[in-house]
């Protein structure tokens, strides 16, 4: 286990600080550019609750931060989580995926003989 003074730990801390300052930079800019309203549910945020408003990258690329903010939208925590869940599901069930629902066909019919079984009991 590495101690806090190791070079790796120091590098991790530097990278984490750089990531945080980058995120704070575009978050501050987005909060100045856009009204403090969730882009999905239209709830308004102010004061302490402003921290519940997040910057969502429309193309899901956190490195794409154009100066005009065209890749950003403000979403509340709940809508932001929902958007990322939908995106993950879309990627999971995309064409060519082994989990794709479009190519699978159900062959088993669970209730095929239900009527017959019910008549036997009567």
Beta strands, then each sheet from edge to edge (+ up, - down):
strand 1: 53-57
strand 2: 72-76
sheet 1: 1+ 2-
end
